Amino acid sequence: MAKSGKAPSKDNVKAIDDGWRLLGQHPLFGRLTGLVRLKRATAEEPFPKDGYARIGVSAGRRWHPPGAQPTSFDYAFTFVVNAWMRATPAEWANVLGQGLLHVAMGHVDPRRQDVPWRVACELQAIDLLRSVGVGQRPLDLAYPDIALPGRTLEAMARVIAEDGGDGIHTFGGHGIAGRGQPSWTINDKLPPFDAATIKRLTDILASAIRSSIVDAVESAGNQARGNHRGKRNPNSLAARARSWFIASYPLLAALAAAFEIVEDDATCERLDVRIAAVDPELRLVYINPKVAWTDQSMRFVMAHELLHVGLAHSARRQGRDPFIWNVACDYVINGWLMEMGVGHPPTDGLLLDAELGFERESAEAIYDRIVRDLRLMRRLGKCLTMRGHGKPDILGDRPLGWWRGAGCDLDAFYRRALHEGLDLHLRGGRGNLPGDMVEEVRALQHPPIPWDVKLGQWLDGYFPPIERRRSFARASRRQSATPDIPRPVYIQPMELMASRTFGVILDTSGSMPPALLARSLGAIASYALSREVPLVRVVQCDAGVHDMGFVEPERLMERVEVRGRGGTVLAPAVTRLERADDFPKDAPILVITDGACDTFQVPREHAFLMPEGCRLPFRTHAPIFHFEPA
C-alpha cells in the first residue's frame, strides 16, 4: 500500500520511465503506446503491496501524444502506475505491455466486468505477451505453467466460472494491479464499446502486428543476404509495395521478403532495364525510378517479377530461346494478375492475350505455339517485356550444374516459399486465385521425378517381368543327400529372352563429352541388368555409323571404346537398326544425344536421353528424358 506523505524514490520513477521507453522501442508495443496515457499514482491512490499498475477507463476524448493525430474515441485510457513498487525497467516493460494488450484487445469494454471474464482476459493477454516477448516477467507474476482452459474468451470464462473458487485460484493471480484486484477500473458510467470502437482497436492491434512482422522478416532477410546495396528508401513506392506483399498478400510474402529492391538510375541504365527486371540468383528486383509509378502499377510489376522466380521460369527454360520463353511466361503471368486484380499494368504495351487465344495454357505450350508460327514469332519479336523491347526481364544465365553443394538450392527455396504462401493465402481467404495458377504452384512443389526413374518407367512398358517356369530337366540342382531325386528349378524361356532387347543410338560426336557418355551408358546398363535384358544393340554414330552389335549390359559398365568424335548425322544409325534382320521389329530405340545433330525420324517406338538444357532441332512426340551432367 502506498504510504501517504512518502514520495517514491527517484530510482523507482526512473525505472518506470526507462521501462516505458523500452516498451516504445519494441516493434509491436511501440505502435500501441499511443493508446494510453501514463500517469504515476499519488499517495492517496491505494495499491496493494504486489500491485504494479492499473488501467483507468473514463469518458471523454482519448488523450494522444504530442504531435500525434487525434482520433474520435469516446473513451480515455489512463495507465496509473505504482511508483512505490520496486522493479527493473525490463519488468516494468513487461507489466505495461500486458496493460497495453488489455486495451488493444478490447478487454476493458464496460460491457462485461465479472471476475471469470477478467481472469480469462488476463490469461489471453499474457499468453500473447509470452509468445511475443518483451522485457522480463516479474517473479510474483510468473507465466502460468498450465494449458489455457479454452480457445476463446467465452470458453475460458465459462470453464473458470464453472470451477467456482477453485477456478479463480487456479487460473488467477496474474493481474497487474495485485492479486484479487481488477487490472482495469471503469471510472464513469460508460456505455459498452460500439462496433466502431471495437473495429478501431482491432485495426490498431492488427496493424501493429503486421508491421512488427514486416520489420522482423526484413531484418532476417537482410541478415541472410549479408549485404546492403546502399541505403534503401523505406517510403518509396517499391518498398511500400514490397511491404504490402509481406503484410497483406501471403502468396508472395516469403518471396518478397527474400528479395532486395534496387532503385538506381545508373544500374537500370547499365542493365538496360526500362521498367523492371529480376535476378533470381542475386535475389534482386530492379525497379527503374524514372517510370511514372503509382501504388497499383508498382504492385503489378512487383508481383510479376516475383512470380517469375516462384514459378521457376529460369530453371524451366531448358535451352529455349530466352526472349521467346520470357514472352510466353509473361502472357501467363500478366493474365493471372489481371484476373486476380493485383494492381494495374504500368503501360499499355505489355503482353496481354487479347486475341491470340493463350488463355489457360502453360508457358511451355505457348512457347511451342510461337516457335511453330513464323509470322507470330516475327510479330512478337519486339514485344515489350518489363525490361523493354526484345529483352527478357529474367536476368542471369547460370551454367548447368551451378549448384553442387549440400543443403537447399535456390530453386527449392523459391518453390517452398511460393507453396507455403499459397497455403496461407487460401486459408486466410485473401481473394480468389486462378485455378490453373493454383495447379501450377502445387505441381512445382512436388520434387521432379529423377530422369533415370522416368526412363525406367518408359522401358518397363516393353519389358514386363518374365513369368518363371518350373523344370525337372537334368540341369536342375540336386540335393547331395539324395542325388537320384531330381529337384525342380525355375528357368527363363529362351524364346522370351531373345525378344528382350532394345537399341541404343549413341551420339559420339565431338560435342558429347566423355563423362556424359559414361553416365548415360552406366544408367542403361544398370536398367538392363535389373530388368533381365540379356543384350542391348548399341550403334555409335557421328558422321558415320559404328555398329557394336549386341552387347551384354555388363560390358557397358566397363571401359567402352568410343569411335567417331566428328560431326553428328544420326539418320544413318536409325536406318541401320531398321534394316537389321537380327533386330526385333517391335524393339524400342533410345537415342542418346546433346541435340547438336541432324533432323531425322524414327518410325518405331523411341525416346531421347539428353543433358539438361539441351533441345532437339526438330519437333517430336517421343518422350525426352533430361539428366544432369556430372
C-alpha positions as CSV (number, residue, x, y, z in Angstrom):
1,M,0.0,0.0,0.0
2,A,1.4,3.4,-0.9
3,K,2.0,5.4,2.2
4,S,0.6,8.9,2.5
5,G,3.2,11.6,2.7
6,K,6.1,9.5,1.5
7,A,7.3,10.3,-2.0
8,P,8.5,7.5,-4.3
9,S,12.2,7.2,-4.8
10,K,13.9,8.6,-7.9
11,D,15.2,5.2,-8.8
12,N,11.7,3.8,-8.9
13,V,10.5,6.7,-11.1
14,K,13.5,6.3,-13.4
15,A,12.9,2.6,-13.7
16,I,9.3,3.3,-14.8
17,D,10.3,5.8,-17.3
18,D,13.0,3.6,-18.7
19,G,10.6,0.6,-18.9
20,W,8.1,2.8,-20.8
21,R,10.8,3.9,-23.1
22,L,12.0,0.3,-23.6
23,L,8.4,-0.6,-24.5
24,G,8.2,2.2,-27.0
25,Q,11.2,0.8,-28.9
26,H,9.6,-2.6,-29.3
27,P,8.4,-3.3,-32.9
28,L,4.9,-4.3,-31.7
29,F,4.2,-2.5,-28.4
30,G,5.9,0.7,-29.7
31,R,2.9,1.1,-32.0
32,L,0.4,0.7,-29.1
33,T,1.8,3.1,-26.6
34,G,-0.3,5.9,-28.1
35,L,-3.4,4.2,-26.9
36,V,-2.9,5.2,-23.3
37,R,-1.6,8.0,-21.1
38,L,1.0,7.1,-18.5
39,K,0.5,8.6,-15.0
40,R,2.1,7.9,-11.7
41,A,-0.2,7.2,-8.8
42,T,-0.5,9.7,-6.0
43,A,-0.1,8.9,-2.3
44,E,-3.8,8.9,-1.9
45,E,-4.4,6.3,-4.6
46,P,-4.1,2.9,-2.8
47,F,-2.2,0.0,-4.3
48,P,-1.6,-3.4,-2.6
49,K,2.0,-4.4,-2.0
50,D,2.1,-6.6,-5.0
51,G,0.3,-4.1,-7.3
52,Y,2.1,-2.6,-10.3
53,A,-0.4,-0.7,-12.3
54,R,-4.0,-0.4,-13.3
55,I,-5.8,1.0,-16.3
56,G,-8.5,3.6,-15.8
57,V,-11.3,3.8,-18.4
58,S,-13.2,7.1,-18.4
59,A,-15.4,9.1,-20.7
60,G,-14.0,11.8,-23.0
61,R,-11.8,12.3,-26.0
62,R,-8.8,9.9,-25.9
63,W,-5.5,11.5,-24.9
64,H,-2.9,11.4,-27.7
65,P,0.9,12.0,-27.6
66,P,2.2,15.4,-28.7
67,G,2.3,15.6,-32.5
68,A,0.0,12.6,-32.9
69,Q,-3.2,12.8,-34.9
70,P,-6.3,13.0,-32.6
71,T,-8.9,10.3,-33.1
72,S,-12.6,10.1,-32.4
73,F,-12.6,7.7,-29.5
74,D,-15.2,8.4,-26.8
75,Y,-13.1,6.7,-24.2
76,A,-9.9,7.7,-22.4
77,F,-7.4,5.1,-21.2
78,T,-5.0,6.1,-18.4
79,F,-2.2,3.9,-17.1
80,V,-1.8,4.5,-13.4
81,V,1.5,3.0,-12.2
82,N,2.5,2.4,-8.6
83,A,5.8,4.4,-8.3
84,W,6.4,2.8,-4.8
85,M,6.9,-0.7,-6.4
86,R,10.5,-1.7,-6.9
87,A,11.1,-3.3,-10.3
88,T,13.6,-3.2,-13.1
89,P,13.0,-1.3,-16.4
90,A,12.7,-4.7,-18.1
91,E,10.0,-5.8,-15.6
92,W,8.1,-2.6,-16.0
93,A,8.2,-3.0,-19.8
94,N,6.6,-6.5,-19.4
95,V,3.9,-5.3,-17.0
96,L,3.0,-2.3,-19.0
97,G,3.0,-4.4,-22.2
98,Q,0.3,-6.6,-20.6
99,G,-1.8,-3.5,-19.9
100,L,-1.5,-2.3,-23.5
101,L,-2.7,-5.6,-24.7
102,H,-5.8,-5.4,-22.4
103,V,-6.7,-2.1,-24.1
104,A,-5.8,-3.1,-27.7
105,M,-7.7,-6.5,-27.4
106,G,-10.8,-4.8,-26.1
107,H,-10.7,-6.4,-22.7
108,V,-11.6,-3.1,-21.0
109,D,-15.0,-3.0,-22.6
110,P,-17.6,-1.9,-19.9
111,R,-20.0,-4.4,-21.3
112,R,-18.7,-7.3,-19.1
113,Q,-16.7,-7.0,-16.0
114,D,-17.4,-10.2,-13.9
115,V,-14.4,-11.9,-12.3
116,P,-14.3,-15.0,-14.5
117,W,-14.2,-12.8,-17.6
118,R,-11.4,-10.6,-16.2
119,V,-9.3,-13.7,-15.3
120,A,-9.9,-15.1,-18.9
121,C,-8.7,-11.8,-20.3
122,E,-5.6,-11.9,-18.2
123,L,-4.8,-15.4,-19.4
124,Q,-5.3,-14.4,-23.1
125,A,-3.1,-11.3,-22.7
126,I,-0.2,-13.0,-21.0
127,D,-0.4,-15.9,-23.5
128,L,0.2,-13.4,-26.3
129,L,2.8,-11.5,-24.2
130,R,4.8,-14.7,-23.6
131,S,4.8,-15.5,-27.3
132,V,5.8,-12.0,-28.4
133,G,8.4,-11.5,-25.7
134,V,9.1,-8.1,-24.2
135,G,11.2,-7.2,-21.1
136,Q,11.3,-9.7,-18.2
137,R,8.4,-11.1,-16.3
138,P,8.4,-10.3,-12.6
139,L,8.8,-13.3,-10.3
140,D,5.5,-12.7,-8.5
141,L,3.6,-12.6,-11.8
142,A,5.1,-15.7,-13.3
143,Y,3.7,-17.1,-16.5
144,P,1.2,-19.9,-15.8
145,D,2.5,-23.4,-16.4
146,I,-0.8,-24.9,-17.2
147,A,-2.7,-25.0,-20.5
148,L,-5.4,-22.4,-21.2
149,P,-8.8,-23.8,-20.3
150,G,-10.3,-22.9,-23.7
151,R,-9.7,-21.3,-27.1
152,T,-11.9,-18.2,-26.8
153,L,-12.5,-15.8,-24.0
154,E,-16.1,-17.0,-23.7
155,A,-14.9,-20.6,-23.4
156,M,-12.2,-19.8,-20.8
157,A,-14.6,-17.6,-18.8
158,R,-17.2,-20.4,-18.8
159,V,-14.7,-23.0,-17.5
160,I,-13.4,-20.6,-14.8
161,A,-17.0,-19.8,-13.7
162,E,-18.0,-23.5,-13.6
163,D,-15.0,-24.3,-11.4
164,G,-16.0,-21.5,-8.9
165,G,-13.5,-20.5,-6.3
166,D,-11.1,-23.3,-7.4
167,G,-11.0,-22.0,-10.9
168,I,-10.2,-18.4,-9.8
169,H,-7.5,-19.7,-7.5
170,T,-6.0,-22.0,-10.3
171,F,-6.1,-19.5,-13.2
172,G,-6.0,-16.2,-11.3
173,G,-3.0,-14.3,-9.8
174,H,-1.8,-12.7,-13.0
175,G,-3.4,-9.3,-12.7
176,I,-1.0,-6.4,-12.9
177,A,-2.9,-4.5,-10.1
178,G,-2.3,-7.1,-7.5
179,R,-3.8,-10.4,-6.5
180,G,-7.6,-10.2,-6.3
181,Q,-7.6,-6.7,-7.7
182,P,-9.1,-5.7,-11.1
183,S,-6.4,-4.8,-13.7
184,W,-8.7,-2.0,-15.0
185,T,-11.4,0.1,-13.5
186,I,-14.4,1.8,-15.1
187,N,-14.3,5.2,-13.6
188,D,-17.6,6.5,-15.0
189,K,-20.9,5.0,-16.0
190,L,-19.9,4.2,-19.6
191,P,-21.8,2.5,-22.4
192,P,-20.4,-0.7,-23.9
193,F,-18.0,-0.4,-26.8
194,D,-19.8,0.1,-30.0
195,A,-18.8,-1.7,-33.2
196,A,-16.8,1.3,-34.4
197,T,-14.7,1.4,-31.3
198,I,-14.0,-2.3,-31.3
199,K,-13.0,-2.0,-35.0
200,R,-10.6,0.8,-34.3
201,L,-8.9,-1.1,-31.6
202,T,-8.8,-4.3,-33.6
203,D,-7.3,-2.4,-36.6
204,I,-4.7,-0.8,-34.4
205,L,-3.6,-4.1,-33.0
206,A,-3.7,-5.9,-36.4
207,S,-1.6,-3.1,-38.0
208,A,0.9,-3.2,-35.2
209,I,1.3,-7.0,-35.5
210,R,1.6,-6.8,-39.3
211,S,4.2,-4.0,-39.1
212,S,6.2,-5.9,-36.5
213,I,6.2,-9.0,-38.7
214,V,7.4,-6.9,-41.7
215,D,10.2,-5.5,-39.6
216,A,11.3,-8.9,-38.4
217,V,11.2,-10.5,-41.8
218,E,13.1,-7.7,-43.4
219,S,15.7,-7.8,-40.7
220,A,16.1,-11.6,-41.2
221,G,16.2,-11.1,-44.9
222,N,19.0,-8.5,-44.6
223,Q,21.0,-10.8,-42.4
224,A,20.5,-13.7,-44.8
225,R,21.6,-11.6,-47.7
226,G,24.7,-10.4,-45.8
227,N,24.9,-7.2,-47.7
228,H,23.0,-3.9,-48.1
229,R,23.4,-2.4,-51.6
230,G,23.2,1.1,-50.3
231,K,20.5,2.7,-48.2
232,R,17.0,1.9,-49.3
233,N,14.3,4.4,-49.1
234,P,11.6,2.8,-46.9
235,N,9.0,5.2,-48.1
236,S,9.4,4.6,-51.9
237,L,6.6,3.1,-53.8
238,A,8.7,0.0,-54.4
239,A,9.4,-0.5,-50.7
240,R,5.8,0.1,-49.8
241,A,4.6,-2.4,-52.5
242,R,7.1,-5.0,-51.1
243,S,5.9,-4.3,-47.6
244,W,2.3,-4.7,-48.7
245,F,3.0,-8.2,-50.1
246,I,4.8,-9.2,-46.9
247,A,1.9,-8.0,-44.7
248,S,-1.2,-8.4,-46.8
249,Y,-0.6,-10.9,-49.6
250,P,0.6,-14.3,-48.2
251,L,1.0,-15.9,-51.7
252,L,4.1,-13.8,-52.4
253,A,5.1,-12.7,-48.8
254,A,8.0,-15.0,-48.3
255,L,9.4,-14.3,-51.8
256,A,9.1,-10.5,-51.3
257,A,10.9,-10.8,-48.0
258,A,13.8,-12.7,-49.6
259,F,14.4,-10.1,-52.4
260,E,16.1,-6.7,-52.2
261,I,14.9,-3.8,-54.3
262,V,17.4,-1.8,-56.4
263,E,16.1,1.6,-57.4
264,D,19.1,3.2,-59.1
265,D,19.2,5.1,-62.4
266,A,22.7,4.1,-63.2
267,T,22.2,0.4,-62.5
268,C,19.0,0.3,-64.6
269,E,20.7,2.1,-67.4
270,R,23.7,-0.3,-67.3
271,L,21.4,-3.4,-67.4
272,D,19.1,-1.8,-69.9
273,V,16.1,-2.1,-67.7
274,R,13.2,0.0,-69.0
275,I,10.6,-0.8,-66.3
276,A,11.8,-3.7,-64.1
277,A,13.7,-6.9,-64.0
278,V,14.6,-9.7,-61.6
279,D,17.8,-11.7,-60.9
280,P,16.8,-15.0,-59.1
281,E,20.4,-15.8,-58.3
282,L,21.4,-12.4,-56.7
283,R,17.8,-12.1,-55.2
284,L,17.4,-8.6,-56.6
285,V,14.4,-6.8,-58.1
286,Y,15.5,-3.9,-60.3
287,I,13.0,-1.0,-60.5
288,N,13.5,1.9,-62.9
289,P,12.8,5.1,-60.8
290,K,12.2,7.1,-63.9
291,V,8.9,5.4,-64.6
292,A,5.8,7.4,-63.6
293,W,4.8,4.8,-60.9
294,T,1.6,4.5,-58.9
295,D,0.9,2.2,-56.0
296,Q,-1.2,-0.1,-58.2
297,S,1.3,-0.2,-61.1
298,M,4.2,-1.0,-58.6
299,R,2.2,-3.8,-57.1
300,F,1.5,-5.3,-60.5
301,V,5.2,-5.1,-61.5
302,M,6.5,-6.5,-58.2
303,A,4.1,-9.4,-58.3
304,H,5.1,-10.0,-62.0
305,E,8.8,-10.3,-61.1
306,L,8.3,-12.4,-58.0
307,L,6.1,-14.9,-59.9
308,H,8.9,-15.3,-62.5
309,V,11.0,-16.5,-59.6
310,G,8.4,-18.6,-57.7
311,L,7.3,-20.5,-60.8
312,A,10.9,-21.4,-61.6
313,H,10.8,-19.9,-65.1
314,S,14.6,-19.6,-65.2
315,A,15.0,-23.3,-64.4
316,R,12.2,-24.4,-66.7
317,R,13.7,-22.7,-69.8
318,Q,15.6,-25.8,-70.6
319,G,17.6,-24.5,-73.6
320,R,14.7,-22.5,-75.1
321,D,15.3,-19.1,-76.6
322,P,15.5,-16.7,-73.6
323,F,13.4,-13.9,-75.1
324,I,10.6,-16.1,-76.6
325,W,10.4,-18.1,-73.4
326,N,10.1,-14.8,-71.4
327,V,7.3,-13.7,-73.7
328,A,5.4,-17.0,-73.1
329,C,5.9,-16.7,-69.4
330,D,4.7,-13.0,-69.5
331,Y,1.5,-14.0,-71.2
332,V,0.7,-16.5,-68.4
333,I,1.7,-14.2,-65.5
334,N,0.0,-11.0,-66.8
335,G,-3.2,-12.9,-67.5
336,W,-3.3,-14.2,-63.9
337,L,-2.5,-10.8,-62.4
338,M,-5.3,-9.2,-64.4
339,E,-7.7,-11.9,-63.3
340,M,-6.7,-11.6,-59.6
341,G,-6.9,-7.8,-59.7
342,V,-3.4,-7.3,-58.3
343,G,-2.6,-3.7,-59.3
344,H,-2.6,-2.3,-62.8
345,P,-0.1,-2.6,-65.7
346,P,2.3,0.3,-65.8
347,T,1.9,0.7,-69.5
348,D,-0.4,-0.4,-72.3
349,G,2.2,-2.2,-74.3
350,L,2.7,-5.2,-72.1
351,L,2.0,-8.8,-73.2
352,L,-1.7,-9.4,-72.6
353,D,-3.7,-12.0,-74.5
354,A,-6.5,-10.1,-76.2
355,E,-6.8,-12.1,-79.4
356,L,-4.2,-14.9,-79.6
357,G,-6.1,-17.4,-77.6
358,F,-3.5,-18.2,-75.0
359,E,-5.9,-18.4,-72.1
360,R,-5.4,-21.3,-69.7
361,E,-2.2,-22.5,-71.5
362,S,1.1,-23.2,-69.8
363,A,4.2,-21.3,-70.7
364,E,5.6,-24.4,-72.4
365,A,2.5,-24.7,-74.6
366,I,2.6,-21.0,-75.5
367,Y,6.3,-21.2,-76.4
368,D,5.6,-24.2,-78.8
369,R,2.8,-22.3,-80.5
370,I,5.0,-19.2,-81.0
371,V,8.0,-21.1,-82.5
372,R,5.8,-23.0,-84.9
373,D,4.3,-19.8,-86.3
374,L,6.9,-17.8,-88.1
375,R,4.5,-14.9,-88.6
376,L,3.6,-14.8,-84.9
377,M,7.2,-15.1,-83.9
378,R,8.1,-12.1,-86.1
379,R,5.2,-10.2,-84.6
380,L,6.2,-10.9,-81.1
381,G,10.0,-10.5,-81.8
382,K,10.0,-6.9,-80.5
383,C,7.3,-7.2,-77.8
384,L,7.6,-5.2,-74.7
385,T,8.6,-7.1,-71.6
386,M,9.2,-5.5,-68.2
387,R,12.8,-4.9,-69.3
388,G,12.0,-3.4,-72.7
389,H,11.6,-4.3,-76.3
390,G,13.1,-7.6,-77.3
391,K,14.8,-8.2,-74.0
392,P,13.9,-10.8,-71.3
393,D,13.3,-9.4,-67.8
394,I,14.6,-12.6,-66.1
395,L,18.3,-11.8,-65.7
396,G,21.2,-14.2,-65.0
397,D,22.4,-17.1,-67.1
398,R,23.8,-19.6,-64.6
399,P,25.7,-22.6,-66.1
400,L,24.2,-26.1,-65.8
401,G,25.2,-27.8,-62.6
402,W,26.0,-24.4,-60.9
403,W,24.9,-25.9,-57.5
404,R,26.7,-29.0,-56.3
405,G,26.8,-28.4,-52.6
406,A,24.7,-29.8,-49.7
407,G,21.6,-28.1,-48.5
408,C,18.8,-26.3,-50.2
409,D,19.3,-24.7,-53.6
410,L,17.6,-21.5,-54.7
411,D,15.0,-23.2,-56.9
412,A,13.9,-25.4,-54.0
413,F,13.8,-22.4,-51.7
414,Y,11.6,-20.4,-54.1
415,R,9.3,-23.4,-54.7
416,R,8.8,-23.8,-51.0
417,A,8.3,-20.1,-50.3
418,L,5.6,-19.9,-53.0
419,H,3.9,-23.1,-51.9
420,E,3.7,-22.0,-48.2
421,G,2.5,-18.6,-49.3
422,L,-0.3,-20.3,-51.3
423,D,-1.4,-22.3,-48.3
424,L,-1.6,-19.2,-46.2
425,H,-3.4,-17.3,-48.9
426,L,-6.1,-19.9,-49.3
427,R,-6.5,-20.4,-45.5
428,G,-6.8,-16.7,-44.9
429,G,-9.4,-16.2,-47.6
430,R,-7.4,-13.3,-49.1
431,G,-9.1,-13.4,-52.5
432,N,-9.6,-15.9,-55.3
433,L,-6.7,-17.2,-57.4
434,P,-6.9,-18.6,-60.9
435,G,-7.4,-22.4,-60.8
436,D,-4.6,-23.1,-63.3
437,M,-2.2,-21.0,-61.2
438,V,-3.0,-23.0,-58.1
439,E,-2.4,-26.2,-60.0
440,E,0.9,-25.0,-61.4
441,V,2.1,-24.0,-57.9
442,R,1.0,-27.3,-56.5
443,A,2.8,-29.2,-59.3
444,L,6.0,-27.2,-58.7
445,Q,6.0,-28.2,-55.0
446,H,6.4,-31.9,-55.8
447,P,10.0,-32.8,-56.4
448,P,10.6,-33.8,-60.0
449,I,10.9,-37.5,-60.7
450,P,14.5,-38.4,-61.4
451,W,15.3,-38.9,-65.1
452,D,16.5,-42.5,-64.6
453,V,13.2,-43.4,-62.9
454,K,11.2,-41.9,-65.7
455,L,13.4,-43.7,-68.2
456,G,12.9,-47.0,-66.3
457,Q,9.1,-46.4,-66.3
458,W,9.2,-45.9,-70.1
459,L,11.2,-49.1,-70.7
460,D,9.0,-51.1,-68.3
461,G,6.2,-50.9,-70.8
462,Y,8.3,-53.0,-73.2
463,F,9.9,-55.4,-70.7
464,P,7.3,-56.8,-68.3
465,P,8.6,-59.2,-65.6
466,I,9.2,-62.7,-67.0
467,E,6.9,-65.4,-65.9
468,R,9.1,-68.1,-64.3
469,R,8.6,-71.7,-65.3
470,R,9.5,-74.8,-63.4
471,S,11.5,-77.6,-65.0
472,F,12.7,-81.1,-64.0
473,A,15.4,-81.2,-66.7
474,R,18.8,-82.7,-66.0
475,A,20.2,-79.2,-65.5
476,S,18.3,-78.9,-62.2
477,R,20.2,-78.8,-58.9
478,R,20.2,-82.0,-56.8
479,Q,20.2,-82.5,-53.1
480,S,23.5,-84.0,-52.1
481,A,21.9,-86.4,-49.7
482,T,19.6,-87.9,-52.4
483,P,21.3,-87.3,-55.7
484,D,19.0,-89.7,-57.5
485,I,15.9,-87.5,-56.8
486,P,15.6,-84.6,-59.4
487,R,14.7,-81.2,-58.0
488,P,12.8,-78.5,-59.9
489,V,14.3,-75.2,-60.7
490,Y,13.0,-72.0,-62.4
491,I,14.1,-71.4,-65.9
492,Q,13.9,-68.4,-68.3
493,P,12.2,-69.3,-71.6
494,M,14.7,-68.8,-74.4
495,E,12.0,-67.5,-76.8
496,L,11.1,-64.7,-74.4
497,M,14.7,-63.8,-73.6
498,A,15.6,-63.5,-77.3
499,S,13.0,-60.7,-77.7
500,R,14.0,-58.8,-74.6
501,T,16.3,-56.2,-76.2
502,F,16.3,-52.6,-77.2
503,G,18.5,-50.4,-79.4
504,V,20.7,-47.6,-78.3
505,I,21.9,-45.0,-80.8
506,L,24.9,-43.2,-79.1
507,D,25.9,-39.8,-80.4
508,T,29.7,-39.9,-80.3
509,S,30.3,-36.5,-82.0
510,G,32.9,-34.1,-80.6
511,S,30.2,-32.1,-78.7
512,M,29.5,-35.1,-76.4
513,P,32.0,-35.1,-73.5
514,P,33.3,-38.5,-72.3
515,A,31.8,-38.0,-68.8
516,L,28.3,-37.6,-70.3
517,L,28.7,-40.7,-72.4
518,A,29.9,-42.7,-69.4
519,R,27.0,-41.6,-67.2
520,S,24.3,-42.4,-69.8
521,L,25.7,-45.8,-70.7
522,G,26.0,-46.7,-67.0
523,A,22.4,-45.9,-66.5
524,I,21.4,-48.0,-69.5
525,A,23.5,-51.0,-68.2
526,S,22.0,-50.8,-64.7
527,Y,18.5,-50.8,-66.0
528,A,19.1,-53.7,-68.4
529,L,20.6,-55.8,-65.6
530,S,17.7,-55.1,-63.2
531,R,15.1,-56.0,-65.9
532,E,16.8,-59.1,-67.1
533,V,17.6,-57.7,-70.5
534,P,20.4,-60.0,-71.7
535,L,21.7,-58.0,-74.7
536,V,21.5,-54.4,-75.9
537,R,22.1,-53.4,-79.5
538,V,24.4,-50.4,-79.5
539,V,25.2,-48.3,-82.5
540,Q,27.7,-45.4,-82.3
541,C,27.3,-42.6,-84.7
542,D,28.9,-39.3,-85.5
543,A,29.4,-38.6,-89.3
544,G,29.5,-42.4,-89.8
545,V,27.9,-45.5,-88.3
546,H,29.9,-47.8,-86.0
547,D,27.7,-50.8,-85.1
548,M,28.8,-52.5,-81.9
549,G,26.2,-55.3,-82.4
550,F,24.5,-56.9,-79.4
551,V,26.4,-56.1,-76.2
552,E,26.0,-57.6,-72.8
553,P,25.0,-54.9,-70.2
554,E,28.0,-55.7,-68.0
555,R,30.3,-54.6,-70.8
556,L,28.7,-51.2,-71.0
557,M,29.7,-50.6,-67.3
558,E,33.3,-51.3,-68.2
559,R,35.6,-49.2,-70.5
560,V,33.9,-48.8,-73.9
561,E,35.8,-47.8,-76.9
562,V,34.2,-44.7,-78.4
563,R,34.6,-44.3,-82.1
564,G,33.9,-41.2,-84.1
565,R,34.2,-37.7,-82.3
566,G,33.4,-35.9,-85.6
567,G,30.2,-34.3,-86.8
568,T,26.7,-35.5,-85.9
569,V,24.5,-37.3,-88.5
570,L,22.2,-39.8,-86.7
571,A,19.8,-40.7,-89.6
572,P,22.1,-43.5,-90.9
573,A,22.2,-45.1,-87.5
574,V,18.4,-45.2,-87.4
575,T,18.4,-46.8,-90.9
576,R,20.9,-49.4,-89.8
577,L,18.7,-50.6,-87.0
578,E,15.5,-50.5,-89.0
579,R,17.0,-52.7,-91.7
580,A,18.9,-55.1,-89.4
581,D,17.4,-58.7,-89.8
582,D,18.6,-59.7,-86.3
583,F,17.0,-56.7,-84.5
584,P,13.3,-57.4,-83.4
585,K,10.8,-55.3,-85.3
586,D,9.0,-54.2,-82.1
587,A,12.1,-53.4,-80.0
588,P,12.3,-49.8,-78.9
589,I,15.2,-47.4,-79.7
590,L,16.8,-45.0,-77.2
591,V,18.7,-42.1,-78.8
592,I,21.4,-40.5,-76.6
593,T,22.4,-37.1,-78.0
594,D,23.0,-33.5,-77.0
595,G,20.7,-32.2,-79.7
596,A,23.5,-30.8,-81.9
597,C,22.5,-33.2,-84.8
598,D,20.7,-33.5,-88.0
599,T,16.9,-33.8,-88.4
600,F,15.6,-37.4,-88.6
601,Q,12.6,-39.5,-87.9
602,V,12.4,-42.9,-86.1
603,P,9.5,-44.9,-87.5
604,R,9.2,-47.2,-84.4
605,E,8.7,-46.6,-80.7
606,H,11.6,-44.5,-79.4
607,A,12.8,-41.9,-76.8
608,F,15.6,-39.4,-76.4
609,L,18.0,-39.1,-73.5
610,M,19.6,-35.7,-73.4
611,P,21.6,-33.5,-71.0
612,E,19.6,-30.9,-69.1
613,G,19.3,-27.7,-71.0
614,C,19.7,-29.3,-74.5
615,R,16.9,-29.3,-77.1
616,L,16.4,-31.2,-80.4
617,P,16.4,-29.2,-83.6
618,F,13.0,-30.6,-84.6
619,R,9.7,-31.4,-83.0
620,T,8.9,-34.8,-81.7
621,H,6.1,-36.5,-79.8
622,A,8.5,-39.1,-78.4
623,P,9.5,-38.9,-74.7
624,I,12.6,-36.8,-73.9
625,F,14.4,-37.6,-70.6
626,H,16.8,-34.9,-69.4
627,F,19.6,-35.8,-67.0
628,E,22.0,-33.5,-65.1
629,P,25.6,-33.6,-66.4
630,A,28.2,-34.8,-63.9
